[in-house]
Amino acid sequence: MRLRILLQHNKSNGKGLHSFVALIFILVLSNIAFAQSTLTLDSVSVNENNHVIIGWTLETDIDDGYMEIHRRLDDDIYAPIIELPLTQTSYLDTGINAGNKAFSYYVVARLPNGDSFAVSNEAHQTLFQKPPVFKICDRQIFVSWNNYMVTASVGTPVPLPVPFESSSVIWSFNEEGFVNQTEVSLDTEHLFFNVAEEGNYCFKLRSLHSESGITSTSNIKCIGVKFAPAPEFMEVRRLSLDEISENVEMDLLVDNAANGAGYILQRWDMAGNEFINLDTLISSVDLIRFIDNNPLASERSETYRIQVLDSCMAEVFTGQEVSTIYTSIISASASENFIEWNFYDGWYHGVYEYIILRKLHGMNEFDIHDRVDPNSRSYIDNLSNLSENEQSGVISYRIMAVEMPSDHVYAQEYVLSNIATLVRETNVFIPNAFKPDSAMPENRVFKPRFIFFAPDSYNLSIFSRWGERIFSSDDYTTGWDGRMNGHEAPAGVYSYIIRYTDQLGKSHEKPGTLVLVR
């Protein structure tokens, strides 16, 4: 500012004029001093100790006075916090923690008497970074902050342009230094940071004016990153039909260190030619069981597998495919049954042996019938040493696979197949002739033969041609030897009546004739 004053000499009033000139001279000097003093707040920045560095520029011809730093208090009122030499251009405010919130400042230049001769017209607020949040299932760190703010230092805090042209998020990993950065726009206040590996991540914001080199840095915030717990192993301990061959049971040994991990039971769907999901378990124990009510497991071998998930339900790996043991049976001959089954492939150490379990007609439980080596896939059961009653009716089999012994911490396991059942059709064979002196022992006596069952009650009566009863027996193993009253009966035609009750309790009566041959 320039002030031009024209003075005209007036002799009649010289004293008053001289006083006016003196006043104008003082005002001119004062305005010249103020006009030459410019105070600019350059930036406020947070250091690694969460203290604030305030930097300013003062242009003035005045060399006597002091600087005064004003900080905004919690009630939004600014108050002076320190007086500094007039020549000082920066100050480190150690009386606060800028890691917890943002702080705002402006500066004043004062004469020795306390009068201000320069004030920064702007108040600057620090960049403030909020605590980062790790989104574990997205494997992202959410970094957010409050941007640098400039407002009028007096009156209503109207936002003003910031003195920067670019901003960046700078980050470090495992204390390797802040050597990585991602540029963001000045009006952005968050960033999703993709995480590639576990460890400790630290972030800070930095704004820059490239021409002047002025910068502002935020507080530093760190976060430890650990991915969702993921199971490192999973083992199918057994895949077995239950005791009554109605449900499929799968026991899993899992990594209980992966708390909250998930396990999906899948079964092969032949119609869709794909695995389908049956059930999902979330478990923190080391041994879990799936149960599948699957009637088809009694008709064929069913294949299962487990899909292993982390606690975010993201797939980690898929376990091996394991199939149930399916047993089938046919009648190979009148006295032999042929049993066949598939290999059990669910154990790491393999199968130690297969046990043939058998349940004969009238039995309530399966008995261990035989044992075969782990390479066997079939077995012939010879029934000739059984009684007719034991051979009769329904005969059931199932296969038990026994795990190969190992140093496993869990007990040796076994799995069961389905129950394979063979219904041997019962019948009664009645010969129409016999010869007591025959070379074949079975032709020397007349009696019925009960096939695959023994009667619960029985009577055989033989009659002469005149209707006289000449033989009777209640024992189905005892037949007529062709004698009558202790003597050989003559050759000829005789009649009989056979009465019996079958294994189902049904009564039968079979009359007929036979020929005695001499």
C-alpha positions, 0 to 999 in steps of 0.5 A, a space after each residue: 500500500 502506498 499513501 501520498 499526502 500533499 501538505 500545503 504551508 499555512 502560516 496562519 495555522 502552522 501549529 495545527 498543521 504540524 501536528 496533523 503531519 506528525 500523525 499522518 507520518 506515524 500512520 504511514 510508518 505503521 501501515 508500511 510495517 504491516 503491509 510488509 509482513 506476510 504470514 503463511 502457514 505452510 503445513 502441519 504434519 504428523 511424525 512417527 511419534 504422533 507429534 505434530 510439526 507445524 511449518 510457516 513462512 513469515 515475510 516482514 521487516 520487523 525484527 523484534 517480536 515473537 511467534 505464537 502457535 494456536 491449537 484448537 481445543 476440544 470445544 473447537 476454541 483455539 488457544 495459544 500453546 507456546 511463544 517462539 522467537 520471531 525467526 523460528 519457522 517450525 515447531 514440534 508439538 509434543 503435548 498431544 497424540 495425533 495418533 488418536 485424532 486430528 489437530 488444527 493450528 494457526 500462527 500469529 506474529 506479535 510485537 513485543 507489546 503483544 500486538 499482532 502484526 501478522 496472522 495466518 488467515 488459514 487454520 490447517 488440520 492434520 491428516 488423520 488415519 483411522 485404525 485399519 480393518 482386515 476383512 478376513 474373508 475378502 483378504 483385504 485391509 480397509 484403510 480409511 482416513 480424514 483428509 487434510 483440511 484448511 479453513 479460515 482461522 477466524 470466524 466461521 471455519 469455511 473450507 478452503 483449498 488445500 496446498 497439495 496436488 497429490 496424495 498417496 497411501 504409503 505402506 510397509 510390510 513386516 517392518 521392511 520400511 515404507 517403500 511402497 505406495 499407492 496414489 489416491 485422489 485428494 478427495 478420496 478417504 478410503 482404500 481397499 488394500 489386497 493382501 497376499 500374505 500374512 504379516 504386519 502391515 503399516 500405513 500412512 498418508 502423505 500429501 505433496 505439492 511438487 513445486 514447493 516440496 511441501 508435504 504433510 504426513 498422517 499418523 501411522 496405523 498398523 495391523 497384524 494380518 492372519 488369514 481365515 483358519 484353514 485345515 491343513 489335513 482331513 482324513 476319512 477314518 471310516 465309511 461304513 453302513 450302520 449296524 442295520 444297513 440303513 444309513 451310511 456313516 462317515 467318520 472324519 479326522 480333521 484339523 481342530 486347530 482350524 476353528 470354524 472350518 467347514 466340511 461338505 459331504 458330497 455323494 456321486 450322483 450317477 444320474 447327473 454325473 456329478 458330485 452333489 452336496 448333502 450336508 455341511 458341518 462346522 466343527 472345532 473338534 478333531 473327529 466328526 461324523 456325517 450320516 447319510 440316509 441312503 437306501 441305494 447303499 444296499 443296492 450298489 457301492 456309493 462314492 463320497 468325498 469331502 470338500 474342506 472349507 476355511 472359516 470363511 467357507 472358501 474351498 481349501 482342498 477336496 479330499 479323496 474319493 471313498 466308496 462303500 463296500 457293496 456285497 452281492 450273493 448268488 446260489 452257486 449250487 444246492 450247497 454253495 453260496 457265492 459272495 462277492 464285494 468291491 475293494 475298500 480304498 478309504 485307508 492310507 495304510 490299506 486293508 489288513 483283512 476281510 471278515 465274512 459275517 454270516 447269519 443263518 435262518 433263525 439267528 438274531 446276530 451275525 457271526 464271524 464265519 471266516 477271514 480272507 486276505 486283503 486281496 480277496 474279492 469273493 468267497 464260496 460258502 459251502 453249506 454241506 456241513 449244515 443241517 437242513 434247517 440251518 441251510 433253509 430260508 434266509 441266509 445273510 452275509 456282510 463283509 467287514 474290512 479291517 484297517 491295516 495296523 499302524 502308529 496312528 493315534 486312533 484305534 484300528 478301524 473297521 467298516 461294514 458292507 451292506 447286508 446281502 441276503 439270499 432266500 433259498 426256496 424251501 421244498 419237500 421232495 417225496 419219492 414215489 418208490 424205494 427198494 430196501 436192498 438198493 445199492 444206494 443208501 438214500 433209496 433203501 428207506 421211504 421218507 420225504 426230504 425237506 429242502 432248506 428247512 426242517 419241519 417244526 412238527 411232523 408225522 409220516 403214516 404208511 397204509 396197506 392197500 386195505 387201509 391198515 396203518 402199518 407204519 408211523 413216525 414223528 421223526 422226519 429223519 426216520 423213514 419206512 424200511 419196508 417192514 411190517 410187524 417185523 417182517 418184510 412187506 410184500 412188493 406192491 403199492 402202498 399209500 401214505 399221508 405226510 403232515 408237517 408244519 413249515 418254518 413259517 408255522 403253516 400246516 401241510 398235509 400231503 397224501 399219496 402212493 408209493 411202490 415198494 420194489 423187491 
